[in-house]
Amino acid sequence: MSTHVTHWIGGKPHPGGAAERRGDIHNPATGEVTGTVALAGPAEVDTAVAAARAAFPAWRDASLAQRAAVLFRFRELVHRHSGELAAIISAEHGKVVSDAAGEVARGLEVVEFACGIPHLLKGAFSENVSTRVDAYSIPQPLGVVAAVTPFNFPAMVPMWMFPVAIACGNTVVLKPSEKDPSAAVRLAELWAEAGLPDGVFNVVHGDREAVEALLVHPDVKAVSFVGSTPIARHVYATAAAHGKRVQALGGAKNHMLVLADADLDTAADAAVSAAYGSAGERCMAVSAVVAVEAVADDLLERITERVRRLRVGPGDDERSEMGPLVTREHRDRVAAYLEAGVREGATLAIDGRVHPVLGGGGAGFWLGPSLLDRVTPEMSCYTDEIFGPVLSMLRVPDLDAGLRLINANPYGNGTAVFTADGAAARRFQNEVEVGMVGINVPIPVPMAYYSFGGWKDSLFGDSHMHGVEGVRFYTRTKAVTARWRPGAGEAAGSRVDLGFPSGG
């Protein structure tokens, strides 16, 4: 049955008018259109921002206990409906249900972190900085903040933004991907059920037109974004030019360096899991295995053996380990890198175009796990962020060469090293120019109480997401210096003094 996904503004669904633009929603496993989504223009964005602006004063003044209570109720509702959310994500994104459930769980970790907001928003106090003068700092919310999120994690990435923003006293306008919009609306419904006041959390669907309207809107005080590097750069430049605070997380080329002393079975398991989970549509997916030449052939054999056993199929089939890609256009773009890699001199060691699909696949957007061997840094399969189930294997003589290769890459999102040598691992974590590092851990996504973000072309702005950095991003500090009149019978001690205050 075809459905229509509308905006959520001011605590309720917001249908568009007769001239509303619409986009199609697909089931990636079948290729069928399963619904439509409203696409916002400036008018809908204005309405959502106005609702958020109107809700801000009361929410800003809500006590920390009141905010935390709503967050705790929201946490319980998301936990209770996690299976439903996973099914929604799988149906529109294509990832297998178990992977979608993991996404919801990682989002919940940030909600749980934000439940501790009374502690996180404690300021500082200094008594008697001068005679009978006290000084203290107060973290206060910004106002209306925007969150622009990608298709690959329709629940988790928004939940890495809005729980902290809302806990800090801000109001939110979320613009999720129009490719898989339904999870965002379901989360909005759960916020309402948890008792969040109308207008504190709003959802507008749309394409570039909606994003541009948010970036330049005078009432939006901050923008959080996750997407490709070219768009992240544009988001940062545009929003910053309009006076907004910005955190724009861009693309990635995540390397996994395998040293000669590594346990190769463990490394092969990690490479397959990290490269092909969610069909490689993860910003933290391993897309380049950098193997020391002495073990490269052995590692390739072990990876190939594991890939042959992977079960590719619809996300709602319990047998499936990997689903389809999100759209036909994306599938075709990713598959084109296989031919391009061969043309440029790589070896197609594993061709995912011939990987079997459970049930035959039909007209779905299928591409099985693929691997290009003997890739070199100038090849397009290495320079580009493919964002699909295509793993590149590069070969280096030793740790030094591996570090040089990784550090020369313009991206700096995530990386990993597999080794049994503690000294080598310590040197790697110290010298590698990447924001998130795994040691014998292939996908080093930090827990919610640490911050998530990369370096170099993987981040525009100076703030990472969630954790303490997230709290800082969604607040601004007010410094207060206070002196009170002395009590009855005490000398006032006041006089005119044109000198610069220096304490004492």
C-alpha positions in Angstrom: 0.0 0.0 0.0 1.4 3.4 -1.0 1.8 5.9 1.8 2.5 9.7 1.9 5.0 11.0 4.5 4.3 14.6 5.6 6.2 17.1 7.6 5.9 17.3 11.4 5.6 20.9 12.6 4.3 22.3 15.9 3.6 18.9 17.4 1.5 17.4 14.6 1.6 16.3 11.0 1.8 19.2 8.6 0.3 18.4 5.2 1.3 20.4 2.2 -1.0 22.3 -0.2 -2.2 21.4 -3.6 1.1 22.6 -5.2 3.3 20.5 -2.9 6.3 18.9 -4.5 6.7 15.2 -3.8 9.4 12.6 -4.1 9.2 8.8 -4.4 10.1 6.4 -1.6 11.4 3.0 -2.8 11.8 -0.5 -1.4 15.4 -1.1 -2.4 15.0 -4.9 -2.3 12.3 -4.9 -5.0 12.8 -1.5 -6.7 9.1 -0.7 -6.2 7.8 2.7 -5.3 6.1 2.2 -1.9 5.1 5.8 -1.1 5.8 9.5 -1.5 7.3 12.2 0.7 6.5 15.9 0.9 9.4 18.1 -0.3 9.6 21.4 1.6 10.4 24.8 0.1 11.1 28.0 1.9 7.5 28.4 3.0 7.4 25.1 4.9 10.9 25.8 6.4 9.7 29.2 7.6 6.7 27.6 9.2 8.8 25.0 11.0 11.4 27.5 12.2 8.6 29.8 13.4 7.1 26.9 15.4 10.5 26.2 16.9 11.2 29.9 17.7 7.8 30.2 19.4 8.5 27.1 21.5 12.0 28.2 22.5 11.4 30.6 25.4 9.3 28.2 27.5 11.6 25.2 26.8 14.7 27.3 27.6 13.1 28.1 30.9 12.0 24.6 31.7 13.9 23.2 34.6 16.7 20.7 34.1 14.6 18.2 36.0 11.7 18.7 33.6 13.9 18.3 30.5 15.5 15.2 31.9 12.1 13.7 32.7 11.0 14.1 29.1 14.3 12.6 27.9 13.9 9.6 30.2 10.3 9.0 28.9 11.5 9.3 25.3 14.3 6.8 25.9 11.8 4.3 27.2 9.5 4.8 24.2 12.3 4.4 21.7 13.5 1.3 23.5 10.0 -0.1 23.5 9.5 0.6 19.8 13.0 -0.3 18.6 11.8 -3.3 16.6 9.2 -1.1 14.8 11.8 1.5 14.1 14.2 -1.1 12.7 11.6 -2.5 10.4 10.8 1.1 9.1 14.5 1.7 8.5 15.0 -1.6 6.7 12.0 -1.1 4.4 13.2 2.3 3.1 17.0 2.0 3.4 17.4 -1.7 2.6 19.8 -2.6 5.4 19.0 -5.9 7.2 16.7 -5.6 10.2 19.4 -6.7 12.7 21.7 -3.9 11.4 18.9 -1.4 11.7 18.2 -2.5 15.3 21.9 -1.9 16.0 21.5 1.6 14.6 18.6 2.4 16.9 20.6 1.0 19.9 23.6 3.3 19.1 21.2 6.3 18.8 19.7 5.4 22.2 23.2 5.6 23.8 23.2 9.4 23.0 19.6 9.7 24.5 20.9 8.1 27.6 23.9 10.4 27.7 21.6 13.4 27.3 19.5 12.2 30.3 22.4 13.3 32.4 21.9 16.9 31.4 21.6 18.3 34.9 25.2 17.3 35.5 26.4 18.2 32.0 25.2 21.8 32.2 26.9 22.6 35.5 28.8 25.9 35.2 31.7 27.2 37.3 31.8 29.5 40.3 34.6 31.5 41.9 34.0 33.3 45.2 35.8 36.6 46.0 37.6 37.1 42.7 37.8 40.6 44.0 36.7 42.0 47.4 33.1 40.8 47.8 32.9 40.1 44.0 31.9 36.7 42.8 32.3 35.3 39.2 30.5 32.4 37.6 29.7 31.0 34.1 26.4 29.8 32.8 26.0 27.6 29.7 22.8 28.6 27.9 21.0 27.3 24.8 21.4 28.9 21.4 17.8 28.9 20.2 16.5 27.2 17.0 19.1 24.7 15.7 18.9 22.7 12.4 20.0 19.1 11.8 20.5 17.9 8.3 21.1 14.2 8.2 22.0 11.5 5.6 20.1 8.4 4.2 22.5 5.8 5.6 21.5 6.2 9.3 18.0 7.6 9.3 17.6 7.1 13.1 21.1 7.0 14.5 22.6 10.2 13.1 19.6 12.4 14.0 19.7 10.8 17.5 23.4 11.8 17.7 22.2 15.5 17.3 18.8 16.3 18.6 18.8 14.6 22.1 21.7 16.8 23.2 20.3 19.9 21.5 17.0 19.5 23.2 18.4 18.6 26.5 20.4 21.8 26.5 17.2 23.8 26.0 17.2 24.4 22.2 14.4 23.7 19.8 15.1 21.7 16.6 14.2 21.5 13.0 15.3 18.2 11.5 15.7 17.8 7.7 16.3 14.0 7.2 17.1 12.4 3.9 14.1 12.3 1.6 15.2 8.7 0.6 14.1 7.2 3.9 12.0 9.8 5.8 9.6 7.7 7.9 11.9 7.0 10.8 12.2 10.7 11.6 8.4 11.2 11.7 8.0 8.1 14.0 10.6 9.6 16.3 8.7 12.9 16.3 5.6 11.0 17.4 7.5 9.4 20.2 8.7 12.8 21.4 5.1 14.0 21.5 4.1 10.9 23.5 7.0 11.5 25.9 5.5 15.0 26.7 7.9 17.2 24.7 6.1 20.5 24.2 4.8 21.3 20.7 7.3 23.0 18.5 10.4 21.9 20.3 11.1 19.1 17.7 10.0 19.6 14.1 10.7 17.6 10.9 10.7 19.0 7.4 11.4 16.7 4.5 13.0 17.9 1.3 15.9 18.2 -1.0 18.5 20.9 -1.6 15.8 23.6 -1.6 14.9 22.9 2.0 18.5 22.7 3.1 19.4 26.0 1.5 16.5 27.7 3.2 17.7 26.4 6.6 21.3 27.5 6.0 20.3 31.1 5.4 17.4 31.5 7.7 18.0 34.3 10.2 16.3 32.5 13.1 18.4 29.4 12.8 21.4 29.7 15.2 23.3 26.5 14.5 23.5 23.8 11.8 24.6 20.2 12.3 25.2 18.2 9.1 26.5 14.8 8.0 27.0 14.0 4.3 29.6 14.0 1.6 32.6 16.3 1.7 31.6 18.6 -1.2 28.2 19.3 0.4 29.7 19.5 3.9 32.1 22.2 2.7 29.2 24.1 1.1 27.0 23.8 4.2 29.9 25.1 6.4 30.7 28.0 4.1 27.1 29.1 3.6 25.9 28.7 7.2 29.0 30.3 8.7 28.7 33.2 6.2 25.2 33.8 7.7 26.5 33.9 11.2 25.7 30.4 12.3 27.6 27.9 14.4 28.3 24.9 12.2 29.5 21.3 12.6 29.6 19.7 9.1 30.9 16.1 9.0 32.0 15.1 5.5 33.1 12.0 3.6 35.6 9.3 4.5 38.2 6.9 3.2 38.7 4.6 6.2 41.9 2.6 6.1 42.6 -0.7 7.9 46.3 -1.4 8.2 47.2 -5.0 8.7 50.7 -5.6 9.9 52.7 -8.8 9.4 52.2 -10.0 13.0 48.4 -9.6 13.0 46.1 -12.6 13.5 44.9 -12.9 9.9 41.7 -14.7 10.7 40.7 -11.9 13.0 41.8 -9.3 10.5 39.8 -11.0 7.7 36.7 -11.2 9.8 37.1 -7.6 10.7 37.7 -6.5 7.1 34.6 -8.3 5.8 32.4 -7.1 8.6 33.5 -3.5 8.4 33.5 -3.3 4.6 30.2 -4.9 3.7 28.0 -4.3 6.7 25.0 -2.2 5.6 26.3 -2.7 2.0 29.2 -0.4 2.7 26.9 2.6 3.2 28.5 3.7 6.4 30.7 6.7 6.9 32.9 4.5 9.1 33.0 1.5 6.8 36.5 0.2 6.0 36.9 0.9 2.3 40.7 0.4 2.0 42.6 -2.5 3.5 46.3 -1.7 3.6 48.2 -4.9 3.9 51.9 -5.4 4.5 53.1 -7.3 1.4 54.3 -10.3 3.3 50.8 -11.2 4.4 48.7 -9.6 1.6 48.0 -12.7 -0.5 47.1 -14.8 2.6 44.8 -12.1 3.9 43.1 -11.8 0.4 42.5 -15.5 0.4 40.9 -15.4 3.8 38.7 -12.4 2.9 37.6 -14.1 -0.4 36.7 -17.3 1.5 34.4 -15.3 3.9 32.8 -13.2 1.1 31.7 -16.3 -0.8 29.7 -17.4 2.3 27.9 -14.0 2.8 24.2 -14.1 2.3 22.9 -11.2 0.3 19.1 -10.6 0.3 16.1 -8.5 1.4 16.5 -6.8 4.8 13.4 -8.5 6.2 14.7 -12.0 5.4 16.3 -13.3 8.6 18.8 -15.2 6.5 20.2 -12.0 5.0 23.5 -10.5 6.2 23.7 -7.7 3.6 20.9 -5.9 1.8 20.7 -3.8 -1.4 21.9 -0.3 -2.0 19.5 2.6 -1.4 18.7 3.6 -5.0 19.2 2.3 -8.5 21.3 5.4 -9.4 23.6 4.8 -6.4 23.9 1.1 -7.2 24.9 1.9 -10.8 27.4 4.5 -9.7 29.1 2.2 -7.2 29.2 -0.7 -9.7 30.9 1.5 -12.2 34.0 1.6 -10.0 34.6 -2.1 -10.6 35.2 -1.5 -14.3 37.0 1.8 -13.7 39.4 0.0 -11.3 40.3 -2.7 -13.8 40.8 -0.1 -16.5 43.2 1.8 -14.2 45.2 -1.3 -13.4 43.6 -3.0 -10.4 42.7 -6.6 -10.2 39.0 -7.5 -9.7 39.5 -10.2 -7.1 35.8 -10.4 -6.1 33.0 -9.3 -8.5 29.9 -8.5 -6.5 27.8 -8.2 -9.7 27.6 -12.0 -9.9 27.1 -12.7 -6.1 23.8 -14.6 -5.6 20.8 -12.9 -4.0 18.3 -14.7 -1.9 15.1 -15.0 -3.8 16.8 -14.0 -7.0 16.8 -10.2 -6.3 14.2 -9.3 -8.9 14.4 -5.6 -9.8 16.1 -4.6 -6.5 19.2 -2.4 -6.3 21.6 -5.2 -5.8 25.4 -5.3 -5.8 27.2 -8.0 -3.9 30.4 -7.6 -1.9 33.3 -6.7 -4.2 37.1 -6.4 -3.9 39.7 -4.7 -6.0 43.3 -5.8 -5.4 46.6 -4.1 -6.1 44.9 -0.7 -5.9 47.3 2.3 -6.0 46.6 5.8 -4.6 46.0 7.5 -8.0 43.1 5.2 -8.9 39.6 6.6 -8.8 38.4 3.6 -6.6 40.8 4.9 -4.0 40.6 8.7 -4.4 36.7 8.7 -4.4 34.4 7.9 -1.5 32.5 5.0 -3.1 30.0 4.5 -0.3 29.1 0.9 -1.3 30.3 -2.7 -0.9 33.6 -2.2 -2.8 36.7 -2.9 -0.8 40.1 -1.8 -2.2 43.3 -3.6 -1.1 46.6 -1.7 -1.2 50.0 -3.2 -0.5 52.8 -1.6 1.5 56.2 -2.9 2.7 55.9 -2.0 6.3 54.3 0.2 9.0 56.2 3.3 7.9 54.8 3.1 4.4 51.3 2.4 5.7 51.4 5.5 7.9 52.6 7.6 5.0 49.8 6.3 2.8 47.1 7.0 5.3 48.3 10.4 6.3 48.6 11.5 2.6 44.9 10.9 2.1 42.8 14.0 2.3 40.2 12.3 4.5 40.7 11.7 8.2 37.5 10.2 9.5 38.3 6.7 10.9 41.2 4.2 10.7 42.3 1.0 12.3 45.5 -1.1 12.8 45.6 -4.8 13.3 48.7 -6.0 15.0 50.0 -8.0 18.0 52.8 -5.4 18.7 51.8 -2.9 21.3 54.7 -0.6 20.4 53.6 -0.5 16.8 50.0 0.1 17.8 51.0 3.0 20.1 53.1 4.6 17.4 50.2 4.2 15.0 47.7 5.9 17.2 50.2 8.7 18.0 51.2 9.5 14.4 48.2 8.8 12.3 46.3 11.9 11.2 42.8 10.7 11.7 40.1 11.6 14.2 38.9 8.1 15.3 41.4 5.3 15.7 40.8 1.6 16.3 43.4 -0.9 17.6 42.3 -4.3 16.5 38.8 -2.7 16.3 37.7 -2.2 12.7 34.9 0.4 13.2 36.1 2.7 16.0 32.8 4.6 16.6 33.1 6.2 20.1 30.6 5.6 22.8 28.1 8.5 23.4 30.1 10.0 26.3 33.0 10.5 23.9 32.7 12.6 20.7 32.4 11.5 17.1 34.2 13.3 14.3 37.1 13.2 11.9 39.9 15.4 10.8 41.0 17.1 7.5 38.3 16.9 4.8 36.1 14.8 7.0 35.1 17.7 9.2 34.3 21.4 8.6 34.0 23.3 11.8 35.8 22.8 15.1 33.3 20.7 17.0 32.5 17.0 16.9 29.1 15.4 17.6 27.6 14.2 20.9 29.6 13.7 24.1 30.9 16.8 25.9 31.7 18.5 22.6 28.1 18.2 21.6 27.0 19.9 24.8 29.5 22.7 24.1 28.2 23.0 20.5 24.6 23.5 21.5 25.3 26.0 24.3 27.1 29.3 24.6 28.7 30.5 27.8 27.7 33.6 29.7 30.2 34.9 32.2 28.7 36.8 35.2 30.6 39.1 37.6 28.4 40.0 40.7 28.8 42.4 43.6 26.0 43.0 46.2 25.5 46.1 48.3 26.9 45.6 51.9 24.5 44.9 54.7 23.1 47.4 57.1 25.8 49.1 59.3 28.6 48.2 56.8 30.6 50.8 54.9 29.5 51.1 51.3 33.1 51.3 50.0 32.0 52.8 46.7 33.9 55.5 44.8 34.5 56.8 41.3 37.5 55.1 39.7 38.3 55.5 36.0 41.1 52.9 36.1 40.8 49.5 34.5 39.4 46.9 37.0 42.2 44.6 38.1 40.9 42.8 41.2 42.1 43.2 44.7 
